[in-house]
Amino acid sequence: MIVRSFDDWKAAVREHMAQTGQVTNALAVRMDAEDRMAAHNVRCLLSDAPKIRRKGCNLASAIAIAESVGLEIHLSYKNET
């Protein structure tokens, strides 16, 4: 899957979570317990609520959340086929 924006990343994470039966709150609590990221931040980054939804996150947060749900992020050259 090609991810070109924060919204693409969030959609990919949320889709994978839905397919694997994971819920945001459980992920947030687990990541907080593991000292990987504050539960509040996880909830905000994955939220669709207009008042708390974020428009982006740093790469470390994106990688941490992706890894916690069972995804990997790979980089490639932009025009690579």
C-alpha positions as CSV (number, residue, x, y, z in Angstrom):
1,M,0.0,0.0,0.0
2,I,1.3,3.4,-0.9
3,V,0.8,6.1,1.8
4,R,1.3,9.6,0.7
5,S,-0.4,11.6,3.5
6,F,-1.3,11.5,7.2
7,D,-4.9,10.6,6.2
8,D,-3.7,7.7,4.1
9,W,-1.6,6.4,7.0
10,K,-4.5,6.7,9.4
11,A,-6.9,5.0,7.0
12,A,-4.4,2.1,6.6
13,V,-3.9,1.7,10.3
14,R,-7.6,1.8,11.0
15,E,-8.5,-0.6,8.2
16,H,-5.9,-3.1,9.5
17,M,-7.2,-2.7,13.0
18,A,-10.8,-3.4,11.9
19,Q,-9.7,-6.5,9.9
20,T,-7.8,-7.9,12.9
21,G,-10.4,-7.0,15.5
22,Q,-8.4,-4.4,17.3
23,V,-9.9,-1.3,18.9
24,T,-8.3,2.1,19.4
25,N,-8.8,2.3,23.1
26,A,-7.2,-1.1,23.7
27,L,-4.3,0.0,21.5
28,A,-3.9,3.3,23.4
29,V,-4.0,1.6,26.8
30,R,-1.4,-1.0,25.7
31,M,1.0,1.5,24.2
32,D,0.7,3.6,27.3
33,A,1.4,0.6,29.5
34,E,4.5,-0.2,27.4
35,D,5.7,3.4,27.7
36,R,5.7,3.7,23.9
37,M,3.2,6.6,23.6
38,A,0.6,8.3,25.9
39,A,-2.8,6.8,25.4
40,H,-4.3,10.3,24.8
41,N,-1.9,10.9,21.9
42,V,-2.8,7.5,20.3
43,R,-6.5,8.3,20.6
44,C,-6.1,11.8,19.1
45,L,-4.0,10.6,16.2
46,L,-6.5,7.9,15.2
47,S,-9.6,9.9,15.9
48,D,-12.2,11.1,13.4
49,A,-13.7,13.6,15.9
50,P,-13.4,17.0,14.3
51,K,-12.5,18.7,17.6
52,I,-9.6,16.4,18.5
53,R,-8.5,15.0,15.1
54,R,-4.9,15.8,14.3
55,K,-3.7,16.7,10.8
56,G,-0.4,14.9,11.2
57,C,2.2,13.3,13.4
58,N,5.9,12.8,13.5
59,L,7.5,9.7,11.9
60,A,8.4,8.1,15.3
61,S,4.7,8.2,16.3
62,A,3.6,6.8,12.9
63,I,6.1,4.0,13.1
64,A,5.2,3.2,16.8
65,I,1.5,2.9,16.1
66,A,1.9,1.0,12.9
67,E,4.2,-1.6,14.6
68,S,1.9,-1.9,17.6
69,V,-1.0,-2.9,15.3
70,G,1.1,-5.3,13.3
71,L,2.2,-3.2,10.3
72,E,5.6,-2.2,8.9
73,I,6.6,1.0,7.2
74,H,9.0,0.8,4.3
75,L,10.6,3.6,2.3
76,S,11.3,3.4,-1.4
77,Y,12.5,5.7,-4.1
78,K,9.6,7.9,-5.3
79,N,9.7,6.7,-9.0
80,E,10.6,3.1,-8.2
81,T,8.5,0.5,-10.1
